[in-house]
Amino acid sequence: MIFGYARVSTKKQSLDMQWDELKQYGCEEIVTEKESGVKKDRVELQSLLGKLRKGDTLVVYKLDRLGRTMHQLVNLLQEFHEKGIHFVSIKDGIDTSTTMGRFLFHIFGAMAEMEREVINERVVSGVAAAKARGREGGRKKAHTPQQIEGMMEMLEAGKTKVEVCEMFDVARATLYRYIREFEANNTQLK
């Protein structure tokens, strides 16, 4: 069976042109959606994907109607390939039932991999640059070293862990972690 999928990003946009192209291509059933392409929970698309079976064809007017990022597109095309579902993008001239279409699919996969690697390289470079400027990553500590030392002194003075938790507004699990860290660094606490 030949399914069509048409999507516009806002409710004010018209689906007419895509609908006409999909009908002209020969789609037996057309699913429409008025949602942004970056949203992952596109209900109509998910419903359509559940209907597709081996040998079916999914047709879109343009690739960007199916997904906004190369990563999204490659994941969907990989899923189609694994399930034996053909994919056609009318405007882009892609048809995965042909040798050239399958070749383009592999190029998309390589491009998505390259996109992921470039993003990863940027993140690693950014973290290295921040460290070089003296900035450390991660969340800011909830308590200063002086506060933690105060907690340890109170415990040594005989206060209970519950009392220390209440006085410093610290969770019990966090206090136990502070105790372990303190014991590892100092042998004063018994």
N, CA, C and O atoms as a DFTB+ gen file, in Angstrom:
760 C
 N C O
     1  1       0.850      -1.181       0.000
     2  2       0.000       0.000       0.000
     3  2       0.894       1.242       0.000
     4  3       1.982       1.234       0.575
     5  1       0.430       2.289      -0.640
     6  2       1.177       3.544      -0.715
     7  2       0.531       4.559       0.218
     8  3      -0.613       4.969       0.020
     9  1       1.289       4.955       1.241
    10  2       0.822       5.943       2.215
    11  2       1.503       7.276       1.944
    12  3       2.665       7.325       1.542
    13  1       0.766       8.348       2.167
    14  2       1.340       9.682       2.055
    15  2       1.334      10.360       3.409
    16  3       0.450      10.117       4.231
    17  1       2.315      11.205       3.639
    18  2       2.376      11.976       4.883
    19  2       2.644      13.429       4.519
    20  3       3.635      13.752       3.864
    21  1       1.735      14.297       4.960
    22  2       1.876      15.737       4.713
    23  2       1.889      16.449       6.054
    24  3       1.110      16.126       6.951
    25  1       2.793      17.433       6.183
    26  2       2.892      18.163       7.445
    27  2       3.201      19.625       7.178
    28  3       4.002      19.967       6.308
    29  1       2.538      20.477       7.955
    30  2       2.894      21.892       7.998
    31  2       3.216      22.227       9.447
    32  3       2.776      21.539      10.368
    33  1       3.990      23.294       9.638
    34  2       4.482      23.617      10.981
    35  2       3.471      24.334      11.853
    36  3       3.542      24.245      13.079
    37  1       2.527      25.045      11.243
    38  2       1.538      25.783      12.033
    39  2       0.145      25.508      11.506
    40  3      -0.026      25.073      10.367
    41  1      -0.839      25.761      12.332
    42  2      -2.234      25.519      11.949
    43  2      -2.705      26.493      10.867
    44  3      -3.701      26.226      10.194
    45  1      -2.004      27.618      10.689
    46  2      -2.390      28.616       9.688
    47  2      -1.942      28.239       8.283
    48  3      -2.483      28.755       7.306
    49  1      -0.957      27.344       8.165
    50  2      -0.448      26.954       6.855
    51  2      -1.381      25.937       6.198
    52  3      -2.119      25.220       6.874
    53  1      -1.330      25.891       4.877
    54  2      -2.204      24.995       4.121
    55  2      -1.461      23.721       3.702
    56  3      -0.275      23.746       3.373
    57  1      -2.194      22.623       3.725
    58  2      -1.661      21.326       3.303
    59  2      -2.009      21.012       1.845
    60  3      -1.617      19.966       1.328
    61  1      -2.741      21.907       1.184
    62  2      -3.295      21.627      -0.144
    63  2      -2.252      21.196      -1.172
    64  3      -2.447      20.188      -1.852
    65  1      -1.148      21.937      -1.303
    66  2      -0.152      21.613      -2.316
    67  2       0.438      20.219      -2.075
    68  3       0.576      19.429      -3.008
    69  1       0.784      19.925      -0.821
    70  2       1.337      18.602      -0.507
    71  2       0.306      17.513      -0.793
    72  3       0.634      16.472      -1.362
    73  1      -0.947      17.761      -0.392
    74  2      -2.033      16.802      -0.607
    75  2      -2.162      16.480      -2.096
    76  3      -2.245      15.317      -2.490
    77  1      -2.177      17.542      -2.921
    78  2      -2.316      17.353      -4.372
    79  2      -1.165      16.524      -4.940
    80  3      -1.391      15.623      -5.747
    81  1       0.061      16.821      -4.527
    82  2       1.233      16.079      -5.019
    83  2       1.179      14.610      -4.599
    84  3       1.510      13.721      -5.383
    85  1       0.763      14.364      -3.366
    86  2       0.680      12.987      -2.867
    87  2      -0.413      12.205      -3.596
    88  3      -0.230      11.034      -3.926
    89  1      -1.548      12.859      -3.845
    90  2      -2.641      12.210      -4.595
    91  2      -2.175      11.878      -6.008
    92  3      -2.418      10.783      -6.515
    93  1      -1.499      12.844      -6.638
    94  2      -1.020      12.649      -8.003
    95  2      -0.007      11.499      -8.063
    96  3       0.053      10.786      -9.065
    97  1       0.778      11.312      -7.014
    98  2       1.750      10.228      -6.970
    99  2       1.051       8.870      -6.884
   100  3       1.603       7.855      -7.308
   101  1      -0.164       8.859      -6.334
   102  2      -0.906       7.602      -6.227
   103  2      -1.084       7.091      -4.813
   104  3      -1.359       5.908      -4.611
   105  1      -0.933       7.959      -3.841
   106  2      -1.106       7.542      -2.443
   107  2      -2.544       7.104      -2.198
   108  3      -3.490       7.807      -2.555
   109  1      -2.696       5.940      -1.586
   110  2      -4.019       5.403      -1.291
   111  2      -4.573       5.970       0.009
   112  3      -5.786       6.102       0.171
   113  1      -3.684       6.303       0.929
   114  2      -4.099       6.905       2.197
   115  2      -3.106       8.012       2.532
   116  3      -1.893       7.811       2.473
   117  1      -3.636       9.186       2.884
   118  2      -2.778      10.326       3.219
   119  2      -3.069      10.762       4.647
   120  3      -4.216      11.006       5.022
   121  1      -2.013      10.852       5.426
   122  2      -2.113      11.306       6.809
   123  2      -1.550      12.722       6.863
   124  3      -0.475      12.995       6.328
   125  1      -2.290      13.624       7.517
   126  2      -1.840      15.012       7.609
   127  2      -1.592      15.401       9.058
   128  3      -2.178      14.844       9.987
   129  1      -0.705      16.376       9.218
   130  2      -0.366      16.827      10.566
   131  2       0.013      18.302      10.517
   132  3       0.669      18.768       9.585
   133  1      -0.419      19.020      11.545
   134  2      -0.054      20.435      11.681
   135  2       0.743      20.580      12.965
   136  3       0.228      21.027      13.990
   137  1       2.015      20.190      12.890
   138  2       2.935      20.200      14.036
   139  2       4.314      20.589      13.548
   140  3       4.643      20.394      12.378
   141  1       5.109      21.132      14.429
   142  2       6.496      21.454      14.116
   143  2       7.269      20.161      13.871
   144  3       7.024      19.150      14.529
   145  1       8.194      20.198      12.928
   146  2       8.992      19.016      12.600
   147  2       9.981      18.623      13.676
   148  3      10.450      17.485      13.700
   149  1      10.308      19.553      14.573
   150  2      11.279      19.214      15.615
   151  2      10.636      18.483      16.782
   152  3      11.339      17.878      17.592
   153  1       9.311      18.529      16.882
   154  2       8.629      17.811      17.964
   155  2       8.729      16.315      17.705
   156  3       8.518      15.851      16.585
   157  1       9.046      15.583      18.736
   158  2       9.199      14.134      18.589
   159  2       7.872      13.408      18.727
   160  3       7.735      12.281      18.250
   161  1       6.899      14.027      19.365
   162  2       5.636      13.344      19.630
   163  2       4.558      13.731      18.614
   164  3       3.452      14.120      18.988
   165  1       4.895      13.618      17.331
   166  2       3.913      13.902      16.290
   167  2       2.962      12.705      16.215
   168  3       3.305      11.652      15.678
   169  1       1.780      12.889      16.758
   170  2       0.820      11.799      16.955
   171  2       0.448      11.118      15.641
   172  3       0.464       9.890      15.553
   173  1       0.117      11.898      14.633
   174  2      -0.319      11.309      13.356
   175  2       0.807      10.520      12.688
   176  3       0.570       9.449      12.129
   177  1       2.026      11.046      12.746
   178  2       3.156      10.323      12.165
   179  2       3.376       9.011      12.907
   180  3       3.595       7.975      12.279
   181  1       3.320       9.043      14.227
   182  2       3.513       7.819      15.006
   183  2       2.437       6.785      14.676
   184  3       2.721       5.591      14.580
   185  1       1.208       7.252      14.506
   186  2       0.108       6.357      14.137
   187  2       0.364       5.737      12.762
   188  3       0.166       4.538      12.565
   189  1       0.803       6.564      11.822
   190  2       1.100       6.083      10.476
   191  2       2.242       5.067      10.505
   192  3       2.170       4.033       9.840
   193  1       3.280       5.354      11.263
   194  2       4.414       4.431      11.345
   195  2       3.980       3.070      11.883
   196  3       4.547       2.042      11.511
   197  1       2.982       3.065      12.753
   198  2       2.455       1.815      13.285
   199  2       1.688       1.004      12.247
   200  3       1.576      -0.215      12.379
   201  1       1.161       1.661      11.215
   202  2       0.399       0.981      10.156
   203  2       1.291       0.364       9.084
   204  3       0.912      -0.622       8.451
   205  1       2.475       0.941       8.878
   206  2       3.333       0.517       7.776
   207  2       3.811      -0.921       7.946
   208  3       4.233      -1.325       9.029
   209  1       3.738      -1.678       6.867
   210  2       4.169      -3.075       6.860
   211  2       5.185      -3.298       5.737
   212  3       5.355      -2.453       4.859
   213  1       5.847      -4.435       5.783
   214  2       6.830      -4.781       4.761
   215  2       6.192      -4.676       3.376
   216  3       5.099      -5.190       3.141
   217  1       6.898      -3.999       2.463
   218  2       6.404      -3.823       1.101
   219  2       5.628      -2.536       0.893
   220  3       5.421      -2.124      -0.248
   221  1       5.190      -1.884       1.979
   222  2       4.487      -0.604       1.865
   223  2       5.465       0.486       1.444
   224  3       6.682       0.331       1.544
   225  1       4.901       1.584       0.975
   226  2       5.698       2.749       0.597
   227  2       5.159       3.969       1.317
   228  3       3.950       4.199       1.347
   229  1       6.057       4.749       1.895
   230  2       5.687       6.021       2.509
   231  2       6.202       7.132       1.605
   232  3       7.381       7.169       1.252
   233  1       5.301       8.036       1.238
   234  2       5.641       9.126       0.328
   235  2       5.453      10.457       1.043
   236  3       4.439      10.682       1.704
   237  1       6.443      11.338       0.904
   238  2       6.329      12.709       1.403
   239  2       6.627      13.649       0.243
   240  3       7.270      13.261      -0.732
   241  1       6.155      14.889       0.356
   242  2       6.439      15.870      -0.687
   243  2       7.916      16.253      -0.663
   244  3       8.575      16.269      -1.703
   245  1       8.438      16.563       0.537
   246  2       9.849      16.912       0.714
   247  2      10.369      16.243       1.982
   248  3       9.606      15.956       2.904
   249  1      11.671      16.000       2.016
   250  2      12.293      15.366       3.184
   251  2      12.000      16.103       4.483
   252  3      11.763      15.476       5.515
   253  1      12.015      17.444       4.433
   254  2      11.837      18.200       5.677
   255  2      10.435      18.071       6.258
   256  3      10.194      18.506       7.384
   257  1       9.514      17.486       5.514
   258  2       8.174      17.229       6.047
   259  2       8.209      16.063       7.026
   260  3       7.371      15.975       7.923
   261  1       9.175      15.173       6.855
   262  2       9.278      13.996       7.718
   263  2      10.074      14.288       8.988
   264  3       9.723      13.806      10.065
   265  1      11.131      15.067       8.868
   266  2      11.948      15.397      10.034
   267  2      12.804      16.610       9.772
   268  3      13.172      16.880       8.628
   269  1      13.126      17.344      10.817
   270  2      13.900      18.577      10.676
   271  2      15.404      18.353      10.740
   272  3      16.163      19.121      10.148
   273  1      15.847      17.326      11.439
   274  2      17.288      17.118      11.562
   275  2      17.701      15.891      10.761
   276  3      16.913      14.973      10.535
   277  1      18.948      15.906      10.345
   278  2      19.486      14.770       9.604
   279  2      19.403      13.510      10.463
   280  3      19.134      12.418       9.961
   281  1      19.636      13.678      11.759
   282  2      19.584      12.545      12.689
   283  2      18.185      11.918      12.702
   284  3      18.052      10.696      12.641
   285  1      17.145      12.754      12.781
   286  2      15.762      12.246      12.757
   287  2      15.496      11.481      11.470
   288  3      14.954      10.376      11.494
   289  1      15.880      12.076      10.350
   290  2      15.618      11.458       9.049
   291  2      16.333      10.120       8.905
   292  3      15.742       9.132       8.470
   293  1      17.596      10.099       9.270
   294  2      18.362       8.854       9.126
   295  2      17.782       7.759      10.005
   296  3      17.690       6.608       9.580
   297  1      17.388       8.103      11.225
   298  2      16.787       7.095      12.109
   299  2      15.511       6.527      11.505
   300  3      15.301       5.314      11.525
   301  1      14.652       7.399      10.964
   302  2      13.413       6.919      10.342
   303  2      13.712       6.075       9.107
   304  3      13.123       5.009       8.926
   305  1      14.624       6.546       8.257
   306  2      14.950       5.792       7.048
   307  2      15.580       4.442       7.388
   308  3      15.342       3.452       6.696
   309  1      16.375       4.403       8.445
   310  2      16.965       3.134       8.892
   311  2      15.862       2.175       9.349
   312  3      15.885       0.983       9.042
   313  1      14.895       2.727      10.091
   314  2      13.763       1.918      10.550
   315  2      12.980       1.368       9.355
   316  3      12.593       0.199       9.349
   317  1      12.748       2.210       8.346
   318  2      12.039       1.759       7.140
   319  2      12.829       0.642       6.458
   320  3      12.260      -0.378       6.068
   321  1      14.124       0.836       6.317
   322  2      14.978      -0.154       5.660
   323  2      14.895      -1.501       6.379
   324  3      14.753      -2.547       5.745
   325  1      14.987      -1.462       7.718
   326  2      14.945      -2.696       8.509
   327  2      13.606      -3.408       8.392
   328  3      13.551      -4.636       8.463
   329  1      12.522      -2.651       8.212
   330  2      11.182      -3.242       8.127
   331  2      10.758      -3.546       6.691
   332  3       9.662      -4.056       6.462
   333  1      11.625      -3.232       5.720
   334  2      11.285      -3.494       4.322
   335  2      10.263      -2.519       3.767
   336  3       9.479      -2.876       2.887
   337  1      10.263      -1.300       4.269
   338  2       9.330      -0.257       3.826
   339  2      10.076       0.684       2.889
   340  3      11.173       1.144       3.206
   341  1       9.481       0.966       1.743
   342  2      10.089       1.887       0.782
   343  2       9.743       3.317       1.170
   344  3       8.717       3.576       1.798
   345  1      10.617       4.239       0.785
   346  2      10.399       5.649       1.097
   347  2      10.612       6.472      -0.162
   348  3      11.553       6.245      -0.922
   349  1       9.714       7.438      -0.369
   350  2       9.811       8.323      -1.527
   351  2       9.658       9.763      -1.068
   352  3       8.747      10.097      -0.310
   353  1      10.569      10.613      -1.543
   354  2      10.436      12.057      -1.366
   355  2      10.302      12.643      -2.761
   356  3      11.266      12.664      -3.526
   357  1       9.112      13.117      -3.090
   358  2       8.802      13.553      -4.451
   359  2       9.737      14.672      -4.906
   360  3      10.422      14.531      -5.919
   361  1       9.771      15.755      -4.185
   362  2      10.530      16.945      -4.580
   363  2      12.034      16.677      -4.608
   364  3      12.744      17.239      -5.442
   365  1      12.530      15.824      -3.705
   366  2      13.966      15.558      -3.620
   367  2      14.419      14.429      -4.545
   368  3      15.616      14.166      -4.660
   369  1      13.469      13.758      -5.207
   370  2      13.820      12.701      -6.144
   371  2      14.424      11.468      -5.483
   372  3      15.288      10.809      -6.061
   373  1      13.975      11.164      -4.289
   374  2      14.510      10.003      -3.563
   375  2      13.472       8.890      -3.563
   376  3      12.304       9.114      -3.243
   377  1      13.910       7.693      -3.923
   378  2      13.048       6.513      -3.906
   379  2      13.916       5.336      -3.474
   380  3      14.748       4.857      -4.245
   381  1      13.724       4.873      -2.246
   382  2      14.599       3.822      -1.712
   383  2      14.323       2.442      -2.309
   384  3      14.994       1.471      -1.958
   385  1      13.347       2.350      -3.203
   386  2      13.141       1.065      -3.878
   387  2      14.098       0.931      -5.064
   388  3      14.171      -0.126      -5.690
   389  1      14.834       2.012      -5.372
   390  2      15.804       1.979      -6.472
   391  2      17.224       1.920      -5.910
   392  3      17.460       2.242      -4.746
   393  1      18.153       1.507      -6.752
   394  2      19.559       1.444      -6.346
   395  2      20.068       2.824      -5.954
   396  3      20.745       2.969      -4.936
   397  1      19.750       3.835      -6.747
   398  2      20.200       5.198      -6.457
   399  2      19.592       5.705      -5.147
   400  3      20.261       6.396      -4.379
   401  1      18.352       5.370      -4.896
   402  2      17.699       5.782      -3.652
   403  2      18.366       5.167      -2.434
   404  3      18.549       5.834      -1.415
   405  1      18.731       3.892      -2.539
   406  2      19.434       3.232      -1.434
   407  2      20.821       3.838      -1.234
   408  3      21.292       3.973      -0.105
   409  1      21.472       4.203      -2.347
   410  2      22.776       4.859      -2.271
   411  2      22.653       6.188      -1.521
   412  3      23.478       6.491      -0.659
   413  1      21.638       6.970      -1.841
   414  2      21.411       8.246      -1.147
   415  2      21.152       8.022       0.338
   416  3      21.595       8.808       1.175
   417  1      20.440       6.957       0.659
   418  2      20.187       6.619       2.060
   419  2      21.510       6.433       2.805
   420  3      21.662       6.916       3.927
   421  1      22.460       5.742       2.190
   422  2      23.759       5.527       2.833
   423  2      24.539       6.838       2.969
   424  3      25.248       7.039       3.955
   425  1      24.409       7.715       1.995
   426  2      25.051       9.030       2.095
   427  2      24.458       9.797       3.270
   428  3      25.189      10.428       4.034
   429  1      23.135       9.747       3.419
   430  2      22.489      10.422       4.554
   431  2      23.014       9.873       5.879
   432  3      23.258      10.629       6.819
   433  1      23.183       8.567       5.944
   434  2      23.701       7.956       7.165
   435  2      25.092       8.473       7.494
   436  3      25.397       8.776       8.648
   437  1      25.937       8.572       6.466
   438  2      27.293       9.090       6.676
   439  2      27.251      10.554       7.104
   440  3      28.030      10.973       7.960
   441  1      26.348      11.332       6.513
   442  2      26.225      12.745       6.879
   443  2      25.746      12.896       8.319
   444  3      26.229      13.768       9.041
   445  1      24.821      12.076       8.738
   446  2      24.322      12.146      10.115
   447  2      25.431      11.787      11.096
   448  3      25.562      12.411      12.149
   449  1      26.225      10.785      10.750
   450  2      27.349      10.397      11.601
   451  2      28.351      11.543      11.699
   452  3      28.867      11.839      12.776
   453  1      28.619      12.185      10.560
   454  2      29.538      13.319      10.559
   455  2      28.977      14.466      11.406
   456  3      29.719      15.112      12.145
   457  1      27.673      14.717      11.299
   458  2      27.030      15.775      12.084
   459  2      27.189      15.496      13.584
   460  3      27.495      16.406      14.354
   461  1      26.983      14.249      13.994
   462  2      27.149      13.879      15.404
   463  2      28.591      14.084      15.867
   464  3      28.834      14.584      16.966
   465  1      29.546      13.693      15.017
   466  2      30.960      13.847      15.375
   467  2      31.356      15.314      15.485
   468  3      32.108      15.682      16.387
   469  1      30.861      16.158      14.581
   470  2      31.169      17.594      14.629
   471  2      30.607      18.204      15.909
   472  3      31.285      18.992      16.570
   473  1      29.387      17.849      16.258
   474  2      28.777      18.358      17.495
   475  2      29.593      17.905      18.695
   476  3      29.858      18.693      19.602
   477  1      29.992      16.637      18.702
   478  2      30.793      16.107      19.805
   479  2      32.128      16.840      19.914
   480  3      32.566      17.176      21.015
   481  1      32.778      17.090      18.771
   482  2      34.050      17.816      18.778
   483  2      33.875      19.221      19.343
   484  3      34.725      19.701      20.093
   485  1      32.780      19.876      18.988
   486  2      32.519      21.225      19.503
   487  2      32.331      21.208      21.014
   488  3      32.834      22.084      21.718
   489  1      31.612      20.221      21.505
   490  2      31.384      20.116      22.949
   491  2      32.707      19.888      23.673
   492  3      32.993      20.547      24.673
   493  1      33.513      18.956      23.171
   494  2      34.806      18.658      23.793
   495  2      35.701      19.895      23.771
   496  3      36.359      20.195      24.767
   497  1      35.734      20.619      22.645
   498  2      36.547      21.838      22.545
   499  2      36.057      22.899      23.516
   500  3      36.862      23.578      24.154
   501  1      34.746      23.047      23.632
   502  2      34.172      24.030      24.550
   503  2      34.512      23.729      25.997
   504  3      34.843      24.633      26.764
   505  1      34.432      22.462      26.371
   506  2      34.765      22.057      27.743
   507  2      36.249      22.302      28.009
   508  3      36.614      22.795      29.077
   509  1      37.108      21.960      27.041
   510  2      38.554      22.170      27.210
   511  2      38.864      23.659      27.346
   512  3      39.687      24.047      28.175
   513  1      38.209      24.494      26.537
   514  2      38.431      25.942      26.614
   515  2      37.975      26.486      27.962
   516  3      38.641      27.341      28.546
   517  1      36.851      25.997      28.455
   518  2      36.345      26.451      29.756
   519  2      37.299      26.035      30.877
   520  3      37.558      26.813      31.795
   521  1      37.815      24.821      30.802
   522  2      38.770      24.357      31.821
   523  2      40.046      25.187      31.778
   524  3      40.623      25.503      32.819
   525  1      40.491      25.541      30.564
   526  2      41.703      26.351      30.425
   527  2      41.519      27.728      31.059
   528  3      42.484      28.336      31.523
   529  1      40.289      28.213      31.078
   530  2      39.991      29.504      31.710
   531  2      39.699      29.346      33.198
   532  3      39.352      30.315      33.872
   533  1      39.840      28.120      33.712
   534  2      39.657      27.887      35.140
   535  2      38.244      27.539      35.552
   536  3      37.957      27.450      36.746
   537  1      37.368      27.344      34.610
   538  2      35.979      27.015      34.933
   539  2      35.820      25.506      34.967
   540  3      36.287      24.803      34.071
   541  1      35.164      25.016      35.995
   542  2      34.916      23.580      36.101
   543  2      33.465      23.297      35.753
   544  3      32.584      24.125      35.986
   545  1      33.228      22.127      35.195
   546  2      31.870      21.749      34.826
   547  2      31.098      21.194      35.998
   548  3      31.616      21.062      37.107
   549  1      29.874      20.878      35.734
   550  2      29.028      20.287      36.762
   551  2      28.241      21.325      37.534
   552  3      28.416      22.531      37.363
   553  1      27.379      20.822      38.379
   554  2      26.523      21.683      39.171
   555  2      27.292      22.254      40.352
   556  3      28.192      21.610      40.891
   557  1      26.932      23.460      40.747
   558  2      27.566      24.113      41.880
   559  2      27.267      23.308      43.149
   560  3      26.153      22.820      43.339
   561  1      28.269      23.182      44.002
   562  2      28.097      22.440      45.253
   563  2      27.047      23.120      46.120
   564  3      26.968      24.348      46.167
   565  1      26.247      22.318      46.801
   566  2      25.179      22.843      47.652
   567  2      25.738      23.442      48.940
   568  3      25.147      24.364      49.504
   569  1      26.861      22.929      49.401
   570  2      27.454      23.391      50.658
   571  2      28.934      23.691      50.456
   572  3      29.624      22.998      49.709
   573  1      29.404      24.721      51.124
   574  2      30.816      25.095      51.039
   575  2      31.650      24.128      51.869
   576  3      31.122      23.437      52.740
   577  1      32.945      24.078      51.601
   578  2      33.813      23.219      52.425
   579  2      33.733      23.592      53.915
   580  3      33.833      22.723      54.781
   581  1      33.554      24.878      54.203
   582  2      33.450      25.309      55.599
   583  2      32.176      24.751      56.241
   584  3      32.197      24.329      57.397
   585  1      31.073      24.749      55.494
   586  2      29.823      24.200      56.023
   587  2      29.966      22.699      56.280
   588  3      29.515      22.191      57.307
   589  1      30.589      22.009      55.351
   590  2      30.774      20.561      55.511
   591  2      31.654      20.286      56.728
   592  3      31.386      19.370      57.505
   593  1      32.704      21.087      56.885
   594  2      33.566      20.927      58.059
   595  2      32.775      21.180      59.341
   596  3      32.970      20.492      60.344
   597  1      31.878      22.176      59.302
   598  2      31.017      22.454      60.453
   599  2      30.124      21.269      60.783
   600  3      29.909      20.953      61.953
   601  1      29.605      20.616      59.752
   602  2      28.770      19.427      59.960
   603  2      29.583      18.335      60.650
   604  3      29.104      17.685      61.580
   605  1      30.814      18.141      60.186
   606  2      31.660      17.098      60.763
   607  2      31.992      17.416      62.230
   608  3      32.008      16.527      63.081
   609  1      32.255      18.693      62.504
   610  2      32.562      19.093      63.887
   611  2      31.364      18.848      64.802
   612  3      31.533      18.419      65.943
   613  1      30.158      19.119      64.309
   614  2      28.953      18.897      65.118
   615  2      28.763      17.411      65.394
   616  3      28.374      17.023      66.496
   617  1      29.038      16.585      64.393
   618  2      28.931      15.138      64.598
   619  2      29.953      14.673      65.635
   620  3      29.647      13.851      66.499
   621  1      31.171      15.209      65.536
   622  2      32.211      14.853      66.511
   623  2      31.832      15.310      67.920
   624  3      32.220      14.687      68.909
   625  1      31.066      16.412      68.000
   626  2      30.655      16.955      69.304
   627  2      29.461      16.201      69.882
   628  3      29.016      16.502      70.990
   629  1      28.934      15.214      69.134
   630  2      27.866      14.395      69.683
   631  2      26.484      14.645      69.111
   632  3      25.530      13.979      69.513
   633  1      26.345      15.585      68.183
   634  2      25.033      15.809      67.560
   635  2      24.682      14.599      66.697
   636  3      25.558      13.949      66.127
   637  1      23.378      14.311      66.611
   638  2      22.944      13.184      65.772
   639  2      22.922      13.622      64.310
   640  3      22.910      14.813      64.000
   641  1      22.918      12.646      63.434
   642  2      22.868      12.949      62.001
   643  2      21.573      13.672      61.655
   644  3      21.576      14.568      60.811
   645  1      20.468      13.298      62.293
   646  2      19.176      13.959      62.049
   647  2      19.267      15.432      62.429
   648  3      18.793      16.295      61.690
   649  1      19.870      15.723      63.572
   650  2      20.013      17.111      64.021
   651  2      20.867      17.918      63.044
   652  3      20.538      19.058      62.715
   653  1      21.959      17.324      62.586
   654  2      22.844      18.014      61.638
   655  2      22.109      18.270      60.324
   656  3      22.230      19.347      59.742
   657  1      21.354      17.286      59.862
   658  2      20.581      17.451      58.621
   659  2      19.611      18.621      58.743
   660  3      19.497      19.434      57.825
   661  1      18.921      18.706      59.861
   662  2      17.955      19.785      60.065
   663  2      18.648      21.138      60.171
   664  3      18.176      22.118      59.594
   665  1      19.752      21.209      60.893
   666  2      20.456      22.479      61.103
   667  2      21.034      23.042      59.805
   668  3      21.030      24.256      59.599
   669  1      21.528      22.171      58.935
   670  2      22.180      22.626      57.705
   671  2      21.286      22.466      56.472
   672  3      21.712      22.742      55.350
   673  1      20.043      22.019      56.688
   674  2      19.112      21.790      55.583
   675  2      19.767      20.920      54.497
   676  3      19.829      21.289      53.324
   677  1      20.242      19.775      54.932
   678  2      20.919      18.850      54.034
   679  2      20.190      17.506      54.076
   680  3      19.741      17.069      55.135
   681  1      20.079      16.864      52.928
   682  2      19.438      15.549      52.862
   683  2      20.327      14.516      53.549
   684  3      21.551      14.648      53.567
   685  1      19.706      13.506      54.103
   686  2      20.439      12.469      54.824
   687  2      21.468      11.783      53.921
   688  3      22.604      11.549      54.334
   689  1      21.063      11.463      52.685
   690  2      21.987      10.796      51.759
   691  2      23.188      11.689      51.459
   692  3      24.316      11.210      51.340
   693  1      22.935      12.990      51.339
   694  2      24.030      13.930      51.080
   695  2      24.976      13.991      52.270
   696  3      26.194      14.008      52.094
   697  1      24.423      14.024      53.484
   698  2      25.267      14.039      54.683
   699  2      26.139      12.781      54.735
   700  3      27.328      12.868      55.043
   701  1      25.566      11.627      54.441
   702  2      26.345      10.390      54.450
   703  2      27.470      10.442      53.401
   704  3      28.573       9.948      53.639
   705  1      27.179      11.045      52.241
   706  2      28.220      11.193      51.213
   707  2      29.332      12.111      51.720
   708  3      30.513      11.824      51.530
   709  1      28.948      13.223      52.369
   710  2      29.948      14.131      52.942
   711  2      30.809      13.406      53.975
   712  3      32.024      13.601      54.027
   713  1      30.178      12.573      54.791
   714  2      30.920      11.827      55.817
   715  2      31.936      10.897      55.156
   716  3      33.094      10.843      55.569
   717  1      31.493      10.156      54.114
   718  2      32.410       9.245      53.403
   719  2      33.583      10.021      52.803
   720  3      34.736       9.609      52.930
   721  1      33.283      11.146      52.150
   722  2      34.340      11.952      51.540
   723  2      35.283      12.504      52.607
   724  3      36.500      12.519      52.423
   725  1      34.716      12.955      53.717
   726  2      35.524      13.518      54.801
   727  2      36.434      12.449      55.397
   728  3      37.612      12.692      55.658
   729  1      35.868      11.259      55.606
   730  2      36.660      10.159      56.166
   731  2      37.778       9.745      55.219
   732  3      38.865       9.376      55.662
   733  1      37.514       9.803      53.918
   734  2      38.536       9.427      52.944
   735  2      39.686      10.437      52.939
   736  3      40.837      10.072      52.700
   737  1      39.369      11.698      53.201
   738  2      40.386      12.755      53.162
   739  2      40.992      13.070      54.522
   740  3      42.115      13.567      54.600
   741  1      40.263      12.787      55.584
   742  2      40.720      13.102      56.945
   743  2      40.466      11.904      57.849
   744  3      39.461      11.211      57.692
   745  1      41.327      11.667      58.749
   746  2      41.133      10.543      59.670
   747  2      40.648      11.017      61.029
   748  3      40.643      10.250      61.992
   749  1      40.232      12.305      61.115
   750  2      39.792      12.852      62.395
   751  2      38.448      12.289      62.825
   752  3      38.231      12.045      64.012
   753  1      37.543      12.081      61.877
   754  2      36.187      11.633      62.211
   755  2      36.195      10.142      62.521
   756  3      36.762       9.346      61.772
   757  1      35.576       9.780      63.601
   758  2      35.546       8.365      63.981
   759  2      34.130       7.857      64.002
   760  3      33.899       6.685      64.300
